[in-house]
Amino acid sequence: MLLAILLPFLSFMVRGKILTGILCLILQITVIGWLPAAIWAALSLNNARADRRNDKLIRAMKENRR
């Protein structure tokens, strides 16, 4: 999360979203764009974590039915 706030573009690059990271870097280069880039990266990170959590729950529910 700290990486998403301090270096938002790098947060995307580490997760394999290269084009999104480049777009975020372009936004981040401007002083005004730093805050939106940091918010965008933090929200994206939270969404990715929620997706993984939901997938895990769905798999557990499917295994429980058997």
Distance bins in CASP14 RR format, pairs under 12 A and 6 or more apart:
PFRMAT RR
TARGET T0000
AUTHOR 0000-0000-0000
RMODE 2
METHOD distances of the structure
MODEL  1
1 7 0 0 0 0 0 1 0 0 0 0 0
1 8 0 0 0 0 0 1 0 0 0 0 0
1 11 0 0 0 0 1 0 0 0 0 0 0
1 38 0 0 0 0 0 1 0 0 0 0 0
1 41 0 0 0 0 1 0 0 0 0 0 0
1 42 1 0 0 1 0 0 0 0 0 0 0
1 43 0 0 0 0 0 1 0 0 0 0 0
1 44 0 0 0 0 0 1 0 0 0 0 0
1 45 1 0 0 1 0 0 0 0 0 0 0
1 46 0 0 0 0 1 0 0 0 0 0 0
1 48 0 0 0 0 0 1 0 0 0 0 0
1 49 0 0 0 0 1 0 0 0 0 0 0
2 8 0 0 0 0 0 1 0 0 0 0 0
2 10 0 0 0 0 0 1 0 0 0 0 0
2 11 0 0 0 0 1 0 0 0 0 0 0
2 38 0 0 0 0 0 1 0 0 0 0 0
2 41 0 0 0 0 0 1 0 0 0 0 0
2 42 0 0 0 0 1 0 0 0 0 0 0
2 45 0 0 0 0 0 1 0 0 0 0 0
3 9 0 0 0 0 0 1 0 0 0 0 0
3 10 1 0 0 1 0 0 0 0 0 0 0
3 11 1 0 1 0 0 0 0 0 0 0 0
3 12 0 0 0 0 0 1 0 0 0 0 0
3 13 0 0 0 0 1 0 0 0 0 0 0
3 14 1 0 0 1 0 0 0 0 0 0 0
3 15 0 0 0 0 0 1 0 0 0 0 0
3 38 0 0 0 0 0 1 0 0 0 0 0
3 41 0 0 0 0 1 0 0 0 0 0 0
3 42 0 0 0 0 1 0 0 0 0 0 0
3 44 0 0 0 0 0 1 0 0 0 0 0
3 45 0 0 0 0 1 0 0 0 0 0 0
4 10 0 0 0 0 1 0 0 0 0 0 0
4 11 1 0 1 0 0 0 0 0 0 0 0
4 12 0 0 0 0 1 0 0 0 0 0 0
4 13 0 0 0 0 0 1 0 0 0 0 0
4 14 0 0 0 0 1 0 0 0 0 0 0
4 15 0 0 0 0 1 0 0 0 0 0 0
4 21 0 0 0 0 0 1 0 0 0 0 0
4 24 0 0 0 0 1 0 0 0 0 0 0
4 28 0 0 0 0 0 1 0 0 0 0 0
4 37 0 0 0 0 1 0 0 0 0 0 0
4 38 1 0 0 1 0 0 0 0 0 0 0
4 39 0 0 0 0 1 0 0 0 0 0 0
4 40 0 0 0 0 1 0 0 0 0 0 0
4 41 1 1 0 0 0 0 0 0 0 0 0
4 42 1 0 1 0 0 0 0 0 0 0 0
4 43 0 0 0 0 1 0 0 0 0 0 0
4 44 1 0 0 1 0 0 0 0 0 0 0
4 45 1 0 1 0 0 0 0 0 0 0 0
4 46 0 0 0 0 1 0 0 0 0 0 0
4 47 0 0 0 0 0 1 0 0 0 0 0
4 48 0 0 0 0 0 1 0 0 0 0 0
4 49 0 0 0 0 0 1 0 0 0 0 0
5 11 0 0 0 0 1 0 0 0 0 0 0
5 28 0 0 0 0 0 1 0 0 0 0 0
5 34 0 0 0 0 1 0 0 0 0 0 0
5 35 0 0 0 0 1 0 0 0 0 0 0
5 37 0 0 0 0 1 0 0 0 0 0 0
5 38 1 0 1 0 0 0 0 0 0 0 0
5 39 0 0 0 0 1 0 0 0 0 0 0
5 40 0 0 0 0 0 1 0 0 0 0 0
5 41 1 0 0 1 0 0 0 0 0 0 0
5 42 1 0 0 1 0 0 0 0 0 0 0
5 43 0 0 0 0 0 1 0 0 0 0 0
5 45 0 0 0 0 1 0 0 0 0 0 0
6 28 0 0 0 0 0 1 0 0 0 0 0
6 34 0 0 0 0 1 0 0 0 0 0 0
6 37 0 0 0 0 0 1 0 0 0 0 0
6 38 1 0 0 1 0 0 0 0 0 0 0
6 41 0 0 0 0 1 0 0 0 0 0 0
6 42 0 0 0 0 0 1 0 0 0 0 0
7 13 0 0 0 0 1 0 0 0 0 0 0
7 14 0 0 0 0 1 0 0 0 0 0 0
7 21 0 0 0 0 0 1 0 0 0 0 0
7 24 0 0 0 0 1 0 0 0 0 0 0
7 25 0 0 0 0 1 0 0 0 0 0 0
7 28 0 0 0 0 1 0 0 0 0 0 0
7 34 0 0 0 0 0 1 0 0 0 0 0
7 37 0 0 0 0 1 0 0 0 0 0 0
7 38 0 0 0 0 1 0 0 0 0 0 0
7 41 0 0 0 0 1 0 0 0 0 0 0
7 42 0 0 0 0 0 1 0 0 0 0 0
8 14 0 0 0 0 0 1 0 0 0 0 0
8 15 0 0 0 0 0 1 0 0 0 0 0
8 17 0 0 0 0 0 1 0 0 0 0 0
8 20 0 0 0 0 0 1 0 0 0 0 0
8 21 0 0 0 0 1 0 0 0 0 0 0
8 22 0 0 0 0 0 1 0 0 0 0 0
8 23 0 0 0 0 0 1 0 0 0 0 0
8 24 1 0 1 0 0 0 0 0 0 0 0
8 25 0 0 0 0 1 0 0 0 0 0 0
8 26 0 0 0 0 0 1 0 0 0 0 0
8 27 0 0 0 0 1 0 0 0 0 0 0
8 28 1 0 1 0 0 0 0 0 0 0 0
8 29 0 0 0 0 0 1 0 0 0 0 0
8 33 0 0 0 0 1 0 0 0 0 0 0
8 34 1 0 0 1 0 0 0 0 0 0 0
8 35 0 0 0 0 1 0 0 0 0 0 0
8 36 0 0 0 0 1 0 0 0 0 0 0
8 37 1 0 1 0 0 0 0 0 0 0 0
8 38 1 0 1 0 0 0 0 0 0 0 0
8 39 0 0 0 0 1 0 0 0 0 0 0
8 40 1 0 0 1 0 0 0 0 0 0 0
8 41 1 1 0 0 0 0 0 0 0 0 0
8 42 1 0 0 1 0 0 0 0 0 0 0
8 43 0 0 0 0 0 1 0 0 0 0 0
8 44 0 0 0 0 1 0 0 0 0 0 0
8 45 0 0 0 0 1 0 0 0 0 0 0
9 15 0 0 0 0 0 1 0 0 0 0 0
9 16 0 0 0 0 0 1 0 0 0 0 0
9 17 0 0 0 0 1 0 0 0 0 0 0
9 18 0 0 0 0 0 1 0 0 0 0 0
9 19 0 0 0 0 0 1 0 0 0 0 0
9 20 0 0 0 0 1 0 0 0 0 0 0
9 21 1 0 1 0 0 0 0 0 0 0 0
9 22 1 0 0 1 0 0 0 0 0 0 0
9 23 0 0 0 0 1 0 0 0 0 0 0
9 24 1 0 1 0 0 0 0 0 0 0 0
9 25 1 1 0 0 0 0 0 0 0 0 0
9 26 0 0 0 0 1 0 0 0 0 0 0
9 27 0 0 0 0 1 0 0 0 0 0 0
9 28 1 0 1 0 0 0 0 0 0 0 0
9 29 0 0 0 0 1 0 0 0 0 0 0
9 33 0 0 0 0 0 1 0 0 0 0 0
9 34 0 0 0 0 0 1 0 0 0 0 0
9 37 1 0 0 1 0 0 0 0 0 0 0
9 38 0 0 0 0 0 1 0 0 0 0 0
9 40 0 0 0 0 0 1 0 0 0 0 0
9 41 1 0 0 1 0 0 0 0 0 0 0
9 44 0 0 0 0 0 1 0 0 0 0 0
10 16 0 0 0 0 0 1 0 0 0 0 0
10 17 0 0 0 0 0 1 0 0 0 0 0
10 18 0 0 0 0 0 1 0 0 0 0 0
10 20 0 0 0 0 0 1 0 0 0 0 0
10 21 0 0 0 0 1 0 0 0 0 0 0
10 22 0 0 0 0 0 1 0 0 0 0 0
10 24 0 0 0 0 1 0 0 0 0 0 0
10 25 0 0 0 0 1 0 0 0 0 0 0
10 28 0 0 0 0 1 0 0 0 0 0 0
10 37 0 0 0 0 0 1 0 0 0 0 0
10 38 0 0 0 0 0 1 0 0 0 0 0
10 41 0 0 0 0 1 0 0 0 0 0 0
10 45 0 0 0 0 0 1 0 0 0 0 0
11 17 0 0 0 0 1 0 0 0 0 0 0
11 20 0 0 0 0 1 0 0 0 0 0 0
11 21 0 0 0 0 1 0 0 0 0 0 0
11 24 0 0 0 0 1 0 0 0 0 0 0
11 25 0 0 0 0 0 1 0 0 0 0 0
11 28 0 0 0 0 0 1 0 0 0 0 0
11 37 0 0 0 0 1 0 0 0 0 0 0
11 38 0 0 0 0 1 0 0 0 0 0 0
11 39 0 0 0 0 0 1 0 0 0 0 0
11 40 0 0 0 0 1 0 0 0 0 0 0
11 41 1 0 1 0 0 0 0 0 0 0 0
11 42 0 0 0 0 1 0 0 0 0 0 0
11 43 0 0 0 0 0 1 0 0 0 0 0
11 44 1 0 0 1 0 0 0 0 0 0 0
11 45 1 0 0 1 0 0 0 0 0 0 0
11 46 0 0 0 0 0 1 0 0 0 0 0
11 48 0 0 0 0 0 1 0 0 0 0 0
12 18 1 0 0 1 0 0 0 0 0 0 0
12 19 0 0 0 0 1 0 0 0 0 0 0
12 20 1 0 1 0 0 0 0 0 0 0 0
12 21 1 1 0 0 0 0 0 0 0 0 0
12 22 0 0 0 0 1 0 0 0 0 0 0
12 23 0 0 0 0 1 0 0 0 0 0 0
12 24 1 0 1 0 0 0 0 0 0 0 0
12 25 0 0 0 0 1 0 0 0 0 0 0
12 26 0 0 0 0 0 1 0 0 0 0 0
12 27 0 0 0 0 0 1 0 0 0 0 0
12 28 0 0 0 0 0 1 0 0 0 0 0
12 37 0 0 0 0 1 0 0 0 0 0 0
12 38 0 0 0 0 0 1 0 0 0 0 0
12 40 0 0 0 0 1 0 0 0 0 0 0
12 41 1 0 0 1 0 0 0 0 0 0 0
12 42 0 0 0 0 0 1 0 0 0 0 0
12 43 0 0 0 0 0 1 0 0 0 0 0
12 44 1 0 0 1 0 0 0 0 0 0 0
12 45 0 0 0 0 1 0 0 0 0 0 0
12 48 0 0 0 0 0 1 0 0 0 0 0
13 19 0 0 0 0 0 1 0 0 0 0 0
13 20 0 0 0 0 1 0 0 0 0 0 0
13 21 1 0 1 0 0 0 0 0 0 0 0
13 22 0 0 0 0 1 0 0 0 0 0 0
13 23 0 0 0 0 0 1 0 0 0 0 0
13 24 0 0 0 0 1 0 0 0 0 0 0
13 25 0 0 0 0 1 0 0 0 0 0 0
13 28 0 0 0 0 0 1 0 0 0 0 0
13 41 0 0 0 0 0 1 0 0 0 0 0
14 20 0 0 0 0 0 1 0 0 0 0 0
14 21 0 0 0 0 1 0 0 0 0 0 0
14 24 0 0 0 0 0 1 0 0 0 0 0
14 41 0 0 0 0 0 1 0 0 0 0 0
14 44 0 0 0 0 0 1 0 0 0 0 0
14 45 0 0 0 0 1 0 0 0 0 0 0
14 48 0 0 0 0 0 1 0 0 0 0 0
15 21 0 0 0 0 1 0 0 0 0 0 0
15 24 0 0 0 0 0 1 0 0 0 0 0
15 41 0 0 0 0 1 0 0 0 0 0 0
15 44 0 0 0 0 1 0 0 0 0 0 0
15 45 1 0 0 1 0 0 0 0 0 0 0
15 47 0 0 0 0 0 1 0 0 0 0 0
15 48 1 0 0 1 0 0 0 0 0 0 0
15 49 0 0 0 0 0 1 0 0 0 0 0
15 51 0 0 0 0 0 1 0 0 0 0 0
15 52 0 0 0 0 0 1 0 0 0 0 0
16 22 0 0 0 0 0 1 0 0 0 0 0
16 44 0 0 0 0 0 1 0 0 0 0 0
16 48 0 0 0 0 0 1 0 0 0 0 0
17 23 0 0 0 0 1 0 0 0 0 0 0
17 24 0 0 0 0 1 0 0 0 0 0 0
17 25 0 0 0 0 0 1 0 0 0 0 0
17 40 0 0 0 0 0 1 0 0 0 0 0
17 41 0 0 0 0 0 1 0 0 0 0 0
17 44 0 0 0 0 1 0 0 0 0 0 0
17 45 0 0 0 0 0 1 0 0 0 0 0
17 47 0 0 0 0 0 1 0 0 0 0 0
17 48 0 0 0 0 1 0 0 0 0 0 0
18 24 0 0 0 0 0 1 0 0 0 0 0
18 25 0 0 0 0 0 1 0 0 0 0 0
19 25 0 0 0 0 0 1 0 0 0 0 0
19 26 0 0 0 0 0 1 0 0 0 0 0
20 26 0 0 0 0 0 1 0 0 0 0 0
20 27 0 0 0 0 0 1 0 0 0 0 0
20 28 0 0 0 0 0 1 0 0 0 0 0
20 37 0 0 0 0 0 1 0 0 0 0 0
20 40 0 0 0 0 1 0 0 0 0 0 0
20 41 0 0 0 0 1 0 0 0 0 0 0
20 44 1 0 0 1 0 0 0 0 0 0 0
20 45 0 0 0 0 0 1 0 0 0 0 0
20 48 0 0 0 0 0 1 0 0 0 0 0
21 27 0 0 0 0 1 0 0 0 0 0 0
21 28 0 0 0 0 1 0 0 0 0 0 0
21 37 0 0 0 0 1 0 0 0 0 0 0
21 40 0 0 0 0 1 0 0 0 0 0 0
21 41 0 0 0 0 1 0 0 0 0 0 0
21 44 0 0 0 0 1 0 0 0 0 0 0
22 28 0 0 0 0 0 1 0 0 0 0 0
22 29 0 0 0 0 0 1 0 0 0 0 0
22 37 0 0 0 0 0 1 0 0 0 0 0
23 29 0 0 0 0 0 1 0 0 0 0 0
23 33 0 0 0 0 0 1 0 0 0 0 0
23 36 0 0 0 0 0 1 0 0 0 0 0
23 37 0 0 0 0 1 0 0 0 0 0 0
23 40 0 0 0 0 1 0 0 0 0 0 0
23 41 0 0 0 0 0 1 0 0 0 0 0
23 44 0 0 0 0 0 1 0 0 0 0 0
24 30 0 0 0 0 0 1 0 0 0 0 0
24 33 0 0 0 0 1 0 0 0 0 0 0
24 34 0 0 0 0 0 1 0 0 0 0 0
24 36 0 0 0 0 1 0 0 0 0 0 0
24 37 1 0 1 0 0 0 0 0 0 0 0
24 38 0 0 0 0 1 0 0 0 0 0 0
24 39 0 0 0 0 0 1 0 0 0 0 0
24 40 1 0 0 1 0 0 0 0 0 0 0
24 41 1 0 0 1 0 0 0 0 0 0 0
24 42 0 0 0 0 0 1 0 0 0 0 0
24 43 0 0 0 0 0 1 0 0 0 0 0
24 44 0 0 0 0 1 0 0 0 0 0 0
24 45 0 0 0 0 0 1 0 0 0 0 0
25 33 0 0 0 0 0 1 0 0 0 0 0
25 34 0 0 0 0 0 1 0 0 0 0 0
25 37 0 0 0 0 1 0 0 0 0 0 0
25 40 0 0 0 0 0 1 0 0 0 0 0
25 41 0 0 0 0 0 1 0 0 0 0 0
26 33 0 0 0 0 1 0 0 0 0 0 0
26 34 0 0 0 0 0 1 0 0 0 0 0
26 36 0 0 0 0 0 1 0 0 0 0 0
26 37 0 0 0 0 1 0 0 0 0 0 0
27 33 1 0 1 0 0 0 0 0 0 0 0
27 34 0 0 0 0 1 0 0 0 0 0 0
27 35 0 0 0 0 1 0 0 0 0 0 0
27 36 1 0 0 1 0 0 0 0 0 0 0
27 37 1 0 1 0 0 0 0 0 0 0 0
27 38 0 0 0 0 1 0 0 0 0 0 0
27 39 0 0 0 0 0 1 0 0 0 0 0
27 40 1 0 0 1 0 0 0 0 0 0 0
27 41 0 0 0 0 0 1 0 0 0 0 0
28 34 1 0 1 0 0 0 0 0 0 0 0
28 35 0 0 0 0 1 0 0 0 0 0 0
28 36 0 0 0 0 1 0 0 0 0 0 0
28 37 1 0 1 0 0 0 0 0 0 0 0
28 38 1 0 0 1 0 0 0 0 0 0 0
28 39 0 0 0 0 0 1 0 0 0 0 0
28 40 0 0 0 0 1 0 0 0 0 0 0
28 41 0 0 0 0 1 0 0 0 0 0 0
29 37 0 0 0 0 1 0 0 0 0 0 0
30 36 0 0 0 0 1 0 0 0 0 0 0
30 37 0 0 0 0 1 0 0 0 0 0 0
31 37 0 0 0 0 0 1 0 0 0 0 0
33 39 0 0 0 0 1 0 0 0 0 0 0
33 40 0 0 0 0 1 0 0 0 0 0 0
33 41 0 0 0 0 0 1 0 0 0 0 0
34 40 0 0 0 0 0 1 0 0 0 0 0
34 41 0 0 0 0 0 1 0 0 0 0 0
35 41 0 0 0 0 0 1 0 0 0 0 0
35 42 0 0 0 0 0 1 0 0 0 0 0
36 42 0 0 0 0 0 1 0 0 0 0 0
36 43 0 0 0 0 0 1 0 0 0 0 0
37 43 0 0 0 0 0 1 0 0 0 0 0
37 44 0 0 0 0 0 1 0 0 0 0 0
38 44 0 0 0 0 0 1 0 0 0 0 0
38 45 0 0 0 0 0 1 0 0 0 0 0
39 45 0 0 0 0 0 1 0 0 0 0 0
39 46 0 0 0 0 0 1 0 0 0 0 0
40 46 0 0 0 0 0 1 0 0 0 0 0
40 47 0 0 0 0 0 1 0 0 0 0 0
41 47 0 0 0 0 0 1 0 0 0 0 0
41 48 0 0 0 0 0 1 0 0 0 0 0
42 48 0 0 0 0 0 1 0 0 0 0 0
42 49 0 0 0 0 0 1 0 0 0 0 0
43 49 0 0 0 0 0 1 0 0 0 0 0
43 50 0 0 0 0 0 1 0 0 0 0 0
44 50 0 0 0 0 0 1 0 0 0 0 0
44 51 0 0 0 0 0 1 0 0 0 0 0
45 51 0 0 0 0 0 1 0 0 0 0 0
45 52 0 0 0 0 0 1 0 0 0 0 0
46 52 0 0 0 0 0 1 0 0 0 0 0
46 53 0 0 0 0 0 1 0 0 0 0 0
47 53 0 0 0 0 0 1 0 0 0 0 0
47 54 0 0 0 0 0 1 0 0 0 0 0
48 54 0 0 0 0 0 1 0 0 0 0 0
48 55 0 0 0 0 0 1 0 0 0 0 0
49 55 0 0 0 0 0 1 0 0 0 0 0
49 56 0 0 0 0 0 1 0 0 0 0 0
50 56 0 0 0 0 0 1 0 0 0 0 0
50 57 0 0 0 0 0 1 0 0 0 0 0
51 57 0 0 0 0 0 1 0 0 0 0 0
51 58 0 0 0 0 0 1 0 0 0 0 0
52 58 0 0 0 0 0 1 0 0 0 0 0
52 59 0 0 0 0 0 1 0 0 0 0 0
53 59 0 0 0 0 0 1 0 0 0 0 0
53 60 0 0 0 0 0 1 0 0 0 0 0
54 60 0 0 0 0 0 1 0 0 0 0 0
54 61 0 0 0 0 0 1 0 0 0 0 0
55 61 0 0 0 0 0 1 0 0 0 0 0
55 62 0 0 0 0 0 1 0 0 0 0 0
56 62 0 0 0 0 0 1 0 0 0 0 0
56 63 0 0 0 0 0 1 0 0 0 0 0
57 63 0 0 0 0 0 1 0 0 0 0 0
57 64 0 0 0 0 0 1 0 0 0 0 0
58 64 0 0 0 0 0 1 0 0 0 0 0
58 65 0 0 0 0 0 1 0 0 0 0 0
59 65 0 0 0 0 0 1 0 0 0 0 0
59 66 0 0 0 0 0 1 0 0 0 0 0
60 66 0 0 0 0 0 1 0 0 0 0 0
END
